[in-house]
């Protein structure tokens, strides 16, 4: 006899809400995702387990596997559900740089609401319906930009990574980074005065402070992201 071929779709999103035979499902993916996200919002990803999510929706732990087969699939479901909170209804204005910056701030808003998203590994955040909608929106913004498809995808990936980095900084030192920066400047000042790092000393001397000496990550994101995008465009 030949090998049995498993024709079940690998993707969670191509499978029915409930795998296998049995009674009509008592729950659905939306309910499961909402319960898991609530746990993660309260206690981070470590607070999310199949058992805890099942208990939150009043189901047995084993029954949850009829909806998602692994914890990675549960994380995939959570991530895509959170992606649905992005406001993507705003039509591109034709100023694609400004539109991308607006999109970056929207991503940042959602990361702030759900900081555990920063800890979801890329392998566990596979493309789902909402992620596809986000990708379509970003590509629509970039539609008239005369660069290769590869560079467009790199720009989108860079936005995600850069915004994630900014949010990590915010969570670590607060949305206003001036107090943190003052501590770093104090240490660097002592290093520079020691005279063993001339290139660093020259750079520190040339740094231009912000007008009020109080730069938050909003200002930094607005300045850095366009430069990164410009660099990717120049390399195409």
C-alpha positions in Angstrom: 0.0 0.0 0.0 1.2 3.5 -0.7 1.8 6.2 1.9 -1.3 8.0 3.1 -1.2 11.6 1.9 -2.2 14.2 4.5 -4.0 16.9 2.4 -4.9 19.0 5.4 -3.8 22.6 4.8 -0.7 23.6 6.7 -2.0 27.2 7.2 -4.3 27.8 10.1 -6.2 30.2 7.9 -7.0 27.6 5.3 -8.6 25.2 7.7 -12.1 25.1 9.1 -12.8 26.8 12.4 -12.8 23.4 14.2 -10.6 20.6 13.0 -11.9 17.0 12.8 -15.4 15.5 13.4 -17.6 16.1 16.3 -20.5 18.3 17.5 -21.0 21.8 16.4 -18.2 24.0 17.8 -19.1 25.7 21.1 -16.4 28.3 20.6 -14.7 30.1 17.8 -11.3 31.6 17.0 -12.4 35.2 17.8 -13.4 34.2 21.3 -10.2 32.2 21.8 -8.0 35.1 20.5 -9.8 37.6 22.7 -9.2 35.5 25.8 -5.5 34.9 24.9 -4.9 38.6 24.2 -6.5 39.5 27.6 -4.1 37.1 29.3 -1.1 38.5 27.4 -2.0 42.1 28.0 -2.2 41.4 31.7 0.9 39.2 32.1 2.9 39.0 28.9 3.3 35.9 26.7 4.4 33.8 29.7 0.9 34.1 31.0 -0.5 32.5 27.8 -0.9 28.7 27.7 -3.4 26.4 26.1 -4.7 25.4 29.5 -5.2 29.0 30.7 -6.9 30.1 27.5 -9.2 27.1 27.6 -10.1 27.9 31.2 -10.8 31.5 30.3 -13.4 30.5 27.8 -14.9 27.7 29.9 -13.5 24.9 27.9 -11.4 21.8 28.6 -7.7 22.1 27.7 -7.9 19.2 25.3 -10.9 20.8 23.4 -8.8 23.9 22.5 -6.7 21.8 20.2 -9.8 21.3 18.0 -9.5 25.0 17.1 -5.7 25.6 17.2 -3.3 22.7 17.0 -0.3 24.2 18.8 0.7 27.2 21.0 2.4 28.7 18.0 -0.9 28.6 16.1 -2.5 30.3 19.1 0.2 33.1 18.9 -0.4 33.4 15.2 -4.2 33.8 15.9 -3.4 36.4 18.6 -1.0 38.4 16.4 -3.3 38.5 13.5 -6.2 39.6 15.7 -4.1 42.4 17.1 -3.2 43.4 13.5 -6.8 43.9 12.9 -6.7 46.9 15.3 -4.5 48.9 12.8 -6.5 51.7 11.3 -6.0 51.1 7.6 -9.1 52.9 6.2 -7.2 56.1 5.4 -6.6 56.4 1.7 -3.1 57.2 0.4 -2.7 61.0 -0.2 0.0 60.7 -2.9 2.7 61.8 -0.4 3.9 58.3 0.2 6.6 59.4 2.7 4.0 61.1 4.9 1.6 58.2 4.5 4.3 55.7 5.6 5.1 57.8 8.6 1.4 57.9 9.6 1.3 54.1 9.2 4.5 53.8 11.4 2.8 55.8 14.1 -0.3 53.5 13.8 1.9 50.4 14.2 3.5 52.1 17.3 0.0 52.8 18.8 -0.9 49.1 18.6 2.4 47.9 19.9 1.9 50.2 22.9 -1.5 48.7 23.5 -0.1 45.1 23.3 3.7 45.2 24.2 3.9 41.4 24.3 3.7 41.6 20.5 7.3 42.6 20.5 8.1 39.2 22.0 6.3 37.1 19.3 9.0 35.5 17.2 8.7 36.1 13.4 8.2 32.3 13.0 5.1 32.5 15.2 3.6 35.5 13.4 2.9 34.0 10.0 0.7 35.9 7.6 -3.0 35.9 8.4 -5.9 37.8 6.9 -5.2 41.0 8.8 -1.5 40.9 8.1 -2.4 40.6 4.4 -4.6 43.6 4.7 -1.8 45.6 6.3 0.6 44.5 3.6 -1.8 45.5 0.9 -2.3 48.9 2.5 1.5 49.5 2.7 2.0 48.4 -0.9 -0.8 50.7 -2.0 1.1 53.6 -0.4 4.2 52.6 -2.3 2.4 51.8 -5.6 3.7 54.9 -7.5 7.3 54.6 -6.1 9.6 53.6 -8.9 11.6 50.9 -7.1 11.6 47.1 -7.3 9.2 44.9 -5.5 12.1 43.7 -3.3 12.9 47.2 -2.1 9.2 47.8 -1.4 9.1 44.7 0.8 12.3 45.7 2.5 10.9 49.2 3.3 7.8 47.6 4.9 9.9 45.2 6.9 12.2 48.0 8.0 9.3 50.1 9.2 8.1 47.2 11.4 11.5 46.6 12.8 12.3 50.2 13.4 9.0 50.9 15.1 9.4 47.8 17.3 12.8 49.1 18.4 11.4 52.5 19.3 8.6 51.0 21.4 11.1 48.8 23.2 13.0 51.9 24.1 9.8 53.6 25.3 9.0 50.7 27.5 12.4 50.6 29.0 13.0 54.4 29.6 9.6 56.0 29.1 8.1 58.0 26.2 10.2 61.0 27.2 13.8 59.9 26.8 15.4 63.1 28.1 16.1 61.8 31.6 17.7 58.7 30.3 19.7 60.7 27.7 21.0 63.0 30.5 22.4 60.0 32.3 24.1 58.7 29.2 25.5 62.2 28.4 27.0 62.4 31.9 28.9 59.2 31.4 30.0 60.0 27.8 31.1 63.4 29.0 33.4 61.8 31.5 34.7 59.4 28.8 35.4 62.2 26.4 37.2 64.3 29.0 39.6 61.4 29.5 40.9 62.0 26.0 41.2 58.4 24.7 38.3 58.5 22.2 38.9 61.4 19.8 36.3 60.4 17.2 33.6 60.1 19.9 34.7 63.5 21.3 34.4 65.2 17.9 31.0 63.7 17.3 29.7 64.7 20.7 30.9 68.3 20.1 29.0 68.4 16.8 25.8 67.1 18.2 23.0 69.7 18.0 20.6 69.6 21.0 16.9 69.9 20.4 15.6 73.5 20.9 14.0 72.7 24.3 16.4 69.9 25.2 13.5 67.5 25.5 13.2 65.1 22.6 10.8 62.2 22.8 10.6 59.1 20.6 7.9 60.8 18.4 10.4 63.3 17.2 13.1 60.7 16.8 10.8 58.4 14.8 9.8 61.3 12.5 13.4 62.1 11.8 14.9 58.7 11.5 12.3 56.7 9.5 12.4 59.0 6.4 16.2 58.7 6.3 16.1 54.9 6.5 13.6 54.8 3.7 15.6 57.2 1.6 18.7 55.0 2.1 16.8 51.9 0.9 15.6 53.8 -2.2 19.1 54.9 -3.1 20.4 51.4 -2.9 17.9 50.0 -5.5 
